Amino acid sequence: MTLTPETAVLDVPPRPVRRDLHAGWTLRPAGGPVPDAFRDAAQGGAIAAAVPGCVHTDLLAADLIPDPYLDDNEALLAWIGLADWTYETRFSWTPDGHERHDLVFDGLDTVATVRLNGAIVLKAANQHRSYRIDVRAALVDGENVLEVAFQSPIRYANAQSLELGARPRPYPLPYEAIRKSAANFGWDWGIATFTSGIWRPVRLESWSVARLAEVRIASTPTAGGGRVEASVRVERASADAKNAFAVTATLGGSRGEALLPAGSDTAVVAVEAAGLQRWWPVGYGEQPLYDVHVSVREEPPHVRGDLDAVVRRVGFRTVEWDTRPDAQGTPFTLVVNGQPVFVKGVNWIPDDALPVRVDRARYERRLRQALAANLNLIRVWGGGIYESDEFYELCDELGLLTWQDFLFACAAYPEEEPLRGEIEAEARENIVRLADHASLVLLTGNNENLWGYEDWGWKQYLDGASWGAYYYHELFPALVRELAPHVPYSPGSPFSPTRPDGETPHPNAEPHGTMHLWEQWNRRDYTTYREHRPRFVAEFGWQGPANWSTITRVISDAPLTPESPGMIVHQKALDGNVKLTNGLLPHFRVPSDMEDWHWAMQLNQAHAVRFALDHFRSLAPHTMGAVVWQLNDCWPVTSWAAIDGDERLKPLWYGLKAAFAPRVITIQPRDGGLAAILGNDTGSDWTGELIVRRLGLDGAEFAAQTVPVTVPARGSITIPVDGALAAAANPASELIIADMAVELGGDRPERGFWYFAEPRDSALPTARYDVETSSIPGGTQVTVTAATLLRDLTLQIDKVDPAAVVEEGLTTLLPGESAVFTVWHTAPLDPDLLNSARVIRTANELMVPA
């Protein structure tokens, strides 16, 4: 056939159409223990449903259930996870000339049967993947009925556990038997919600000839710019079609093209551009990102133009983890663009136990809070979810490195079908989805399962049954090699690499690889962190309660006590309150007043983690990273988080900010004495005079030494403290301060402290201070001037205004010194309330008499 302008027009297929199916949904119970009161309130029928959404959010919107986060409503609403639920919508459709019509679900939570006009088109049982179904045969001209029927996740998991065989796990319900967020069944910080719903977008995609079924981008910096290789898989609308296609990639004004011949469905197209800058982690440089356009069209080109196209934003950097053995064992050192990076990390859990409520704005708030705390890495923990694209895009933009666990946590996982095939499908999809992000520096096989197999009695319990080793040691590394060879992979966390002599160390061996440290929280005082010299700490932490206004919003106990019913509901850790008390007693006596108890436990959490971080950072470069458990909460609860479930900064957040500051001074035991350790995580040398003083708590100076120092960029130095200065005449009344001299009127210097006695055994005086306030645009400045030594001065500003924010805290002042706190708020704020002893807190007032 000869192409003419007239026949060319007839041959042109319509452009691809992506139609969201988010309107008109209803929800109804379809079986299970639905309370009669609920059926009466819902008038026995369906209610309006939001998609994306989940059953809980729909029932909340309809005022049919109370807030599950309040008081003991968790138990009251447990029936939701035992019930079956059906979503339904109707939409109009008319044939539009396209060859294919695909129903696409980006996420179904979790066990779902999908019917289109009564015909079953999909049976799904995996929250962690998407689904695409060719529905040409099921669509009708006119009104179409789409139904998604969810089975109870609890009953399905229990049935699968019987089918696959029981496996060891730390909690009652068999979360390992279903591909659903493990934490959704409850954790030692998490409410059990047992959600169901269409939790990610759904749409109808209509297309012709071909589409880009998969695009994998590998970005490599070059001497003068950057190079991209796009590995493309094309799906033809008809299985019988033999078209040839041209695949094109553009980058920074440059263009590359590759031929995909008839009979083939894959091609690799490369493009290189000049003048592109390198992407760096925050604190090491800028984060330039560049658009890569990938498109497909028929070959030879004609009037049809692009059949499909995608755009990805990439950054150019190199990344590796240095695990070359040394005399001390096996390091685990992140190297980006040839530069070793000290990892200042936190563990991330789902930011809401109803994850559909987390949008881009909420991700950005949380990640900017992480950035403001001087963090540079977020580890997405294996008991949660693969977060949405927006999370990783924001990390790329902000320079926050990401470490992504495959979703396996603290349990043995069956290797049999149907899980085996589902796990491969979800892994393939998420490797491809995440691998082109500049921020992604590590994929990890699981959380603590290798450790559990060795130490938690699994071998006897399993009695030869599968437990997941195939996934971590065979499937995942093979998939990463196939789909994203530029992304480093580790079989687990913790993990110890195999030694050159073939020795395989214990997975949580201190001299090798990554380590988790939980003995301190569970059984030992936090001062024993100093007994450890790990190469990299991937988990450790300490509990503390949520902020005061968060607790009083969600718990209505009267009186409110540490062990009143609502407080116990919002404490999920085994013997959590006992461990809080045992962890406090070596340092503070337990206050009898509830607000003092609350402050003491929050402060002790901050002290414990700051103590550990100061120690680990002082060991660099032997130790090259610490990832704190945890950044965030999924609901209001007593937990290890630095940011509580209402998004408020706990005192721990200020501890992270100080410990991970670009330049730090700490005083540590060394060689039978004391030493000042200066750490410089900047690109410039740090030069000045180190002044070390032994003072009385009243500010009187007893001894001093001054040492000129130069701390190299990205380095540290150790300065021994003079023996006479390090010996206190009266340990309860003395301390050592180390800081760098500054010009008159300059910023407060970095400062390290050494206390000779625990707070409970010290002579800390009653706090005395003056407070001045002044209005500034957007807030209030609070200046506190110390009349006595003030230890860990902090403003619990949420007691004045729950929405107010202050980013300074845990500040220690000598007599006569001042500190300025900037309180950001939108509502009017009574400045007199800022001088309240309930708001201005220090360690001083915790000196409870024996």
Solvent accessible surface area in square Angstrom, and as a share of the most:
residue,aa,sasa,rsa
1,M,179,0.80
2,T,110,0.64
3,L,95,0.47
4,T,55,0.32
5,P,106,0.67
6,E,122,0.55
7,T,33,0.19
8,A,10,0.07
9,V,109,0.63
10,L,148,0.73
11,D,52,0.27
12,V,60,0.34
13,P,26,0.16
14,P,56,0.35
15,R,142,0.52
16,P,39,0.25
17,V,70,0.40
18,R,134,0.49
19,R,90,0.33
20,D,89,0.46
21,L,8,0.04
22,H,56,0.25
23,A,83,0.64
24,G,63,0.60
25,W,6,0.02
26,T,48,0.28
27,L,1,0.01
28,R,82,0.30
29,P,25,0.16
30,A,61,0.47
31,G,22,0.21
32,G,41,0.39
33,P,71,0.44
34,V,11,0.06
35,P,50,0.31
36,D,108,0.56
37,A,77,0.60
38,F,12,0.05
39,R,93,0.34
40,D,107,0.55
41,A,61,0.48
42,A,13,0.10
43,Q,165,0.73
44,G,65,0.63
45,G,32,0.30
46,A,52,0.40
47,I,23,0.12
48,A,85,0.66
49,A,15,0.12
50,A,58,0.45
51,V,10,0.06
52,P,54,0.34
53,G,2,0.02
54,C,3,0.02
55,V,0,0.00
56,H,4,0.02
57,T,25,0.15
58,D,3,0.02
59,L,1,0.00
60,L,40,0.20
61,A,89,0.69
62,A,43,0.33
63,D,127,0.66
64,L,33,0.16
65,I,14,0.07
66,P,57,0.36
67,D,42,0.22
68,P,4,0.02
69,Y,14,0.05
70,L,52,0.26
71,D,46,0.24
72,D,75,0.39
73,N,23,0.12
74,E,28,0.13
75,A,69,0.53
76,L,111,0.55
77,L,11,0.05
78,A,39,0.30
79,W,32,0.11
80,I,3,0.02
81,G,0,0.00
82,L,62,0.31
83,A,0,0.00
84,D,31,0.16
85,W,2,0.01
86,T,5,0.03
87,Y,0,0.00
88,E,34,0.15
89,T,4,0.03
90,R,131,0.48
91,F,17,0.07
92,S,74,0.48
93,W,33,0.11
94,T,89,0.52
95,P,79,0.49
96,D,63,0.33
97,G,64,0.61
98,H,16,0.07
99,E,75,0.33
100,R,18,0.07
101,H,11,0.05
102,D,0,0.00
103,L,2,0.01
104,V,6,0.04
105,F,0,0.00
106,D,43,0.22
107,G,0,0.00
108,L,0,0.00
109,D,4,0.02
110,T,2,0.01
111,V,14,0.08
112,A,3,0.02
113,T,26,0.15
114,V,0,0.00
115,R,78,0.29
116,L,1,0.01
117,N,53,0.27
118,G,63,0.60
119,A,49,0.38
120,I,91,0.46
121,V,32,0.19
122,L,27,0.13
123,K,148,0.63
124,A,6,0.04
125,A,24,0.19
126,N,0,0.00
127,Q,5,0.02
128,H,9,0.04
129,R,59,0.21
130,S,31,0.20
131,Y,13,0.05
132,R,80,0.29
133,I,24,0.12
134,D,58,0.30
135,V,1,0.01
136,R,108,0.39
137,A,111,0.86
138,A,18,0.14
139,L,17,0.08
140,V,66,0.38
141,D,99,0.52
142,G,29,0.28
143,E,103,0.46
144,N,0,0.00
145,V,38,0.22
146,L,0,0.00
147,E,32,0.14
148,V,0,0.00
149,A,24,0.19
150,F,4,0.02
151,Q,70,0.31
152,S,0,0.00
153,P,2,0.01
154,I,13,0.07
155,R,93,0.34
156,Y,35,0.13
157,A,0,0.00
158,N,60,0.31
159,A,55,0.43
160,Q,24,0.11
161,S,14,0.09
162,L,157,0.78
163,E,134,0.60
164,L,24,0.12
165,G,29,0.28
166,A,61,0.48
167,R,7,0.03
168,P,13,0.08
169,R,66,0.24
170,P,71,0.45
171,Y,55,0.21
172,P,117,0.74
173,L,45,0.22
174,P,4,0.03
175,Y,2,0.01
176,E,1,0.00
177,A,2,0.01
178,I,1,0.00
179,R,4,0.02
180,K,5,0.02
181,S,6,0.04
182,A,6,0.05
183,A,10,0.08
184,N,12,0.06
185,F,14,0.06
186,G,11,0.10
187,W,18,0.06
188,D,38,0.20
189,W,3,0.01
190,G,2,0.02
191,I,2,0.01
192,A,19,0.14
193,T,4,0.03
194,F,17,0.07
195,T,3,0.02
196,S,4,0.02
197,G,0,0.00
198,I,0,0.00
199,W,15,0.05
200,R,41,0.15
201,P,51,0.32
202,V,0,0.00
203,R,45,0.16
204,L,5,0.02
205,E,9,0.04
206,S,5,0.03
207,W,7,0.02
208,S,7,0.05
209,V,13,0.08
210,A,0,0.00
211,R,31,0.11
212,L,12,0.06
213,A,24,0.19
214,E,38,0.17
215,V,3,0.02
216,R,58,0.21
217,I,4,0.02
218,A,32,0.25
219,S,22,0.14
220,T,69,0.40
221,P,12,0.08
222,T,39,0.23
223,A,122,0.95
224,G,52,0.50
225,G,5,0.04
226,G,0,0.00
227,R,86,0.32
228,V,0,0.00
229,E,68,0.30
230,A,0,0.00
231,S,22,0.14
232,V,4,0.02
233,R,97,0.35
234,V,3,0.02
235,E,47,0.21
236,R,33,0.12
237,A,3,0.02
238,S,43,0.28
239,A,104,0.81
240,D,118,0.61
241,A,29,0.23
242,K,137,0.58
243,N,43,0.22
244,A,27,0.21
245,F,0,0.00
246,A,2,0.02
247,V,0,0.00
248,T,10,0.06
249,A,0,0.00
250,T,42,0.24
251,L,1,0.00
252,G,56,0.53
253,G,87,0.84
254,S,34,0.22
255,R,151,0.55
256,G,10,0.09
257,E,91,0.41
258,A,22,0.17
259,L,101,0.50
260,L,0,0.00
261,P,65,0.41
262,A,58,0.45
263,G,62,0.60
264,S,34,0.22
265,D,65,0.34
266,T,77,0.45
267,A,13,0.10
268,V,85,0.49
269,V,1,0.01
270,A,36,0.28
271,V,5,0.03
272,E,91,0.41
273,A,5,0.04
274,A,86,0.66
275,G,56,0.54
276,L,19,0.10
277,Q,113,0.50
278,R,95,0.35
279,W,0,0.00
280,W,63,0.22
281,P,0,0.00
282,V,44,0.25
283,G,55,0.53
284,Y,27,0.10
285,G,35,0.33
286,E,134,0.60
287,Q,41,0.18
288,P,29,0.18
289,L,27,0.13
290,Y,45,0.17
291,D,65,0.33
292,V,0,0.00
293,H,88,0.39
294,V,0,0.00
295,S,17,0.11
296,V,0,0.00
297,R,71,0.26
298,E,20,0.09
299,E,64,0.29
300,P,98,0.61
301,P,79,0.50
302,H,67,0.30
303,V,88,0.51
304,R,52,0.19
305,G,19,0.19
306,D,42,0.22
307,L,9,0.05
308,D,12,0.06
309,A,55,0.43
310,V,38,0.22
311,V,80,0.46
312,R,65,0.24
313,R,122,0.45
314,V,0,0.00
315,G,3,0.03
316,F,1,0.00
317,R,22,0.08
318,T,60,0.35
319,V,23,0.13
320,E,99,0.44
321,W,26,0.09
322,D,27,0.14
323,T,46,0.27
324,R,177,0.65
325,P,60,0.38
326,D,55,0.28
327,A,100,0.77
328,Q,102,0.45
329,G,4,0.04
330,T,3,0.02
331,P,15,0.09
332,F,12,0.05
333,T,17,0.10
334,L,0,0.00
335,V,18,0.10
336,V,1,0.00
337,N,21,0.11
338,G,62,0.59
339,Q,49,0.22
340,P,64,0.40
341,V,0,0.00
342,F,17,0.07
343,V,0,0.00
344,K,11,0.05
345,G,0,0.00
346,V,0,0.00
347,N,0,0.00
348,W,2,0.01
349,I,0,0.00
350,P,10,0.06
351,D,4,0.02
352,D,4,0.02
353,A,11,0.09
354,L,0,0.00
355,P,23,0.15
356,V,39,0.22
357,R,91,0.33
358,V,22,0.12
359,D,80,0.42
360,R,81,0.30
361,A,56,0.44
362,R,34,0.12
363,Y,8,0.03
364,E,53,0.24
365,R,112,0.41
366,R,4,0.02
367,L,0,0.00
368,R,121,0.44
369,Q,36,0.16
370,A,0,0.00
371,L,45,0.23
372,A,35,0.27
373,A,0,0.00
374,N,44,0.22
375,L,1,0.01
376,N,4,0.02
377,L,0,0.00
378,I,0,0.00
379,R,0,0.00
380,V,2,0.01
381,W,4,0.01
382,G,2,0.02
383,G,1,0.01
384,G,2,0.02
385,I,5,0.03
386,Y,6,0.02
387,E,4,0.02
388,S,28,0.18
389,D,64,0.33
390,E,61,0.27
391,F,0,0.00
392,Y,1,0.00
393,E,66,0.30
394,L,3,0.02
395,C,0,0.00
396,D,4,0.02
397,E,66,0.30
398,L,16,0.08
399,G,0,0.00
400,L,0,0.00
401,L,0,0.00
402,T,0,0.00
403,W,2,0.01
404,Q,0,0.00
405,D,0,0.00
406,F,3,0.01
407,L,7,0.03
408,F,1,0.00
409,A,0,0.00
410,C,15,0.09
411,A,0,0.00
412,A,0,0.00
413,Y,4,0.01
414,P,1,0.01
415,E,25,0.11
416,E,78,0.35
417,E,106,0.47
418,P,64,0.40
419,L,8,0.04
420,R,87,0.32
421,G,35,0.34
422,E,38,0.17
423,I,0,0.00
424,E,58,0.26
425,A,30,0.23
426,E,2,0.01
427,A,1,0.00
428,R,85,0.31
429,E,54,0.24
430,N,6,0.03
431,I,1,0.01
432,V,18,0.11
433,R,58,0.21
434,L,1,0.01
435,A,10,0.07
436,D,14,0.07
437,H,19,0.08
438,A,3,0.02
439,S,0,0.00
440,L,2,0.01
441,V,1,0.00
442,L,2,0.01
443,L,4,0.02
444,T,0,0.00
445,G,0,0.00
446,N,0,0.00
447,N,2,0.01
448,E,15,0.07
449,N,0,0.00
450,L,13,0.07
451,W,37,0.13
452,G,0,0.00
453,Y,55,0.21
454,E,78,0.35
455,D,79,0.41
456,W,103,0.36
457,G,52,0.50
458,W,9,0.03
459,K,100,0.42
460,Q,165,0.73
461,Y,120,0.46
462,L,13,0.06
463,D,129,0.67
464,G,80,0.77
465,A,42,0.32
466,S,23,0.15
467,W,31,0.11
468,G,0,0.00
469,A,27,0.21
470,Y,49,0.19
471,Y,0,0.00
472,Y,0,0.00
473,H,92,0.41
474,E,102,0.46
475,L,13,0.07
476,F,1,0.00
477,P,19,0.12
478,A,40,0.31
479,L,6,0.03
480,V,6,0.03
481,R,159,0.58
482,E,90,0.40
483,L,9,0.05
484,A,0,0.00
485,P,100,0.63
486,H,65,0.29
487,V,7,0.04
488,P,28,0.18
489,Y,48,0.18
490,S,8,0.05
491,P,20,0.13
492,G,1,0.01
493,S,1,0.00
494,P,0,0.00
495,F,38,0.16
496,S,2,0.01
497,P,21,0.13
498,T,82,0.48
499,R,52,0.19
500,P,109,0.69
501,D,119,0.62
502,G,51,0.49
503,E,89,0.40
504,T,97,0.57
505,P,11,0.07
506,H,73,0.33
507,P,16,0.10
508,N,19,0.10
509,A,19,0.15
510,E,45,0.20
511,P,56,0.35
512,H,22,0.10
513,G,1,0.01
514,T,4,0.02
515,M,16,0.07
516,H,2,0.01
517,L,7,0.04
518,W,40,0.14
519,E,79,0.35
520,Q,1,0.00
521,W,10,0.04
522,N,44,0.22
523,R,172,0.63
524,R,92,0.34
525,D,38,0.20
526,Y,12,0.05
527,T,47,0.27
528,T,22,0.13
529,Y,1,0.01
530,R,74,0.27
531,E,106,0.48
532,H,31,0.14
533,R,119,0.43
534,P,0,0.00
535,R,9,0.03
536,F,0,0.00
537,V,0,0.00
538,A,0,0.00
539,E,7,0.03
540,F,0,0.00
541,G,0,0.00
542,W,4,0.01
543,Q,0,0.00
544,G,0,0.00
545,P,0,0.00
546,A,2,0.02
547,N,13,0.06
548,W,31,0.11
549,S,15,0.09
550,T,0,0.00
551,I,8,0.04
552,T,64,0.37
553,R,118,0.43
554,V,4,0.02
555,I,9,0.05
556,S,86,0.55
557,D,31,0.16
558,A,97,0.76
559,P,108,0.68
560,L,29,0.14
561,T,48,0.28
562,P,37,0.23
563,E,120,0.54
564,S,9,0.06
565,P,103,0.65
566,G,4,0.04
567,M,8,0.03
568,I,81,0.41
569,V,29,0.17
570,H,6,0.02
571,Q,19,0.08
572,K,57,0.24
573,A,11,0.09
574,L,144,0.72
575,D,85,0.44
576,G,2,0.02
577,N,21,0.11
578,V,84,0.48
579,K,35,0.15
580,L,2,0.01
581,T,43,0.25
582,N,90,0.46
583,G,5,0.05
584,L,0,0.00
585,L,70,0.35
586,P,54,0.34
587,H,0,0.00
588,F,0,0.00
589,R,58,0.21
590,V,57,0.33
591,P,9,0.06
592,S,122,0.79
593,D,75,0.39
594,M,27,0.12
595,E,34,0.15
596,D,38,0.20
597,W,11,0.04
598,H,1,0.00
599,W,0,0.00
600,A,0,0.00
601,M,2,0.01
602,Q,1,0.00
603,L,0,0.00
604,N,2,0.01
605,Q,0,0.00
606,A,1,0.00
607,H,24,0.11
608,A,0,0.00
609,V,1,0.00
610,R,65,0.24
611,F,38,0.16
612,A,0,0.00
613,L,2,0.01
614,D,23,0.12
615,H,7,0.03
616,F,0,0.00
617,R,20,0.07
618,S,12,0.08
619,L,13,0.07
620,A,25,0.20
621,P,107,0.67
622,H,28,0.13
623,T,0,0.00
624,M,18,0.08
625,G,0,0.00
626,A,1,0.00
627,V,0,0.00
628,V,0,0.00
629,W,12,0.04
630,Q,0,0.00
631,L,0,0.00
632,N,1,0.00
633,D,4,0.02
634,C,7,0.04
635,W,1,0.00
636,P,3,0.02
637,V,3,0.02
638,T,7,0.04
639,S,0,0.00
640,W,8,0.03
641,A,0,0.00
642,A,0,0.00
643,I,0,0.00
644,D,4,0.02
645,G,16,0.16
646,D,34,0.18
647,E,49,0.22
648,R,43,0.16
649,L,19,0.10
650,K,0,0.00
651,P,6,0.04
652,L,0,0.00
653,W,1,0.00
654,Y,14,0.05
655,G,1,0.01
656,L,0,0.00
657,K,62,0.26
658,A,38,0.30
659,A,2,0.01
660,F,2,0.01
661,A,23,0.18
662,P,65,0.41
663,R,59,0.22
664,V,13,0.08
665,I,3,0.01
666,T,11,0.07
667,I,6,0.03
668,Q,5,0.02
669,P,53,0.33
670,R,64,0.23
671,D,156,0.81
672,G,92,0.89
673,G,33,0.32
674,L,20,0.10
675,A,2,0.01
676,A,0,0.00
677,I,7,0.04
678,L,0,0.00
679,G,9,0.09
680,N,4,0.02
681,D,18,0.09
682,T,29,0.17
683,G,60,0.57
684,S,67,0.43
685,D,86,0.44
686,W,17,0.06
687,T,98,0.57
688,G,25,0.24
689,E,85,0.38
690,L,0,0.00
691,I,46,0.23
692,V,1,0.00
693,R,52,0.19
694,R,25,0.09
695,L,2,0.01
696,G,4,0.04
697,L,16,0.08
698,D,106,0.55
699,G,29,0.28
700,A,45,0.35
701,E,100,0.45
702,F,109,0.45
703,A,27,0.21
704,A,55,0.42
705,Q,23,0.10
706,T,75,0.43
707,V,36,0.20
708,P,108,0.68
709,V,10,0.06
710,T,71,0.42
711,V,0,0.00
712,P,61,0.39
713,A,36,0.28
714,R,67,0.24
715,G,23,0.22
716,S,42,0.27
717,I,39,0.20
718,T,70,0.41
719,I,25,0.13
720,P,94,0.59
721,V,12,0.07
722,D,71,0.37
723,G,57,0.55
724,A,82,0.64
725,L,3,0.01
726,A,22,0.17
727,A,62,0.48
728,A,27,0.21
729,A,95,0.73
730,N,76,0.39
731,P,68,0.43
732,A,30,0.24
733,S,30,0.20
734,E,9,0.04
735,L,0,0.00
736,I,0,0.00
737,I,0,0.00
738,A,0,0.00
739,D,9,0.05
740,M,8,0.04
741,A,50,0.39
742,V,79,0.45
743,E,145,0.65
744,L,187,0.93
745,G,82,0.78
746,G,42,0.40
747,D,125,0.65
748,R,108,0.39
749,P,26,0.16
750,E,62,0.28
751,R,35,0.13
752,G,3,0.03
753,F,58,0.24
754,W,48,0.17
755,Y,51,0.19
756,F,49,0.21
757,A,23,0.18
758,E,58,0.26
759,P,4,0.02
760,R,66,0.24
761,D,83,0.43
762,S,26,0.17
763,A,53,0.41
764,L,15,0.07
765,P,43,0.27
766,T,114,0.66
767,A,23,0.18
768,R,141,0.52
769,Y,52,0.20
770,D,97,0.50
771,V,30,0.17
772,E,123,0.55
773,T,51,0.30
774,S,58,0.37
775,S,104,0.67
776,I,45,0.23
777,P,126,0.80
778,G,51,0.49
779,G,7,0.06
780,T,11,0.06
781,Q,64,0.28
782,V,0,0.00
783,T,37,0.21
784,V,0,0.00
785,T,46,0.27
786,A,3,0.03
787,A,47,0.36
788,T,14,0.08
789,L,0,0.00
790,L,0,0.00
791,R,27,0.10
792,D,14,0.07
793,L,0,0.00
794,T,2,0.01
795,L,4,0.02
796,Q,12,0.05
797,I,10,0.05
798,D,10,0.05
799,K,32,0.14
800,V,31,0.18
801,D,18,0.09
802,P,68,0.43
803,A,77,0.60
804,A,9,0.07
805,V,63,0.36
806,V,3,0.02
807,E,62,0.28
808,E,59,0.26
809,G,15,0.15
810,L,29,0.14
811,T,29,0.17
812,T,15,0.09
813,L,0,0.00
814,L,14,0.07
815,P,43,0.27
816,G,59,0.57
817,E,41,0.18
818,S,44,0.28
819,A,11,0.08
820,V,75,0.43
821,F,1,0.00
822,T,18,0.11
823,V,0,0.00
824,W,118,0.42
825,H,31,0.14
826,T,139,0.81
827,A,52,0.40
828,P,136,0.85
829,L,24,0.12
830,D,71,0.37
831,P,65,0.41
832,D,113,0.59
833,L,86,0.43
834,L,0,0.00
835,N,85,0.43
836,S,34,0.22
837,A,78,0.60
838,R,107,0.39
839,V,3,0.01
840,I,4,0.02
841,R,10,0.04
842,T,1,0.00
843,A,0,0.00
844,N,5,0.02
845,E,68,0.30
846,L,2,0.01
847,M,45,0.20
848,V,47,0.27
849,P,118,0.74
850,A,118,0.92
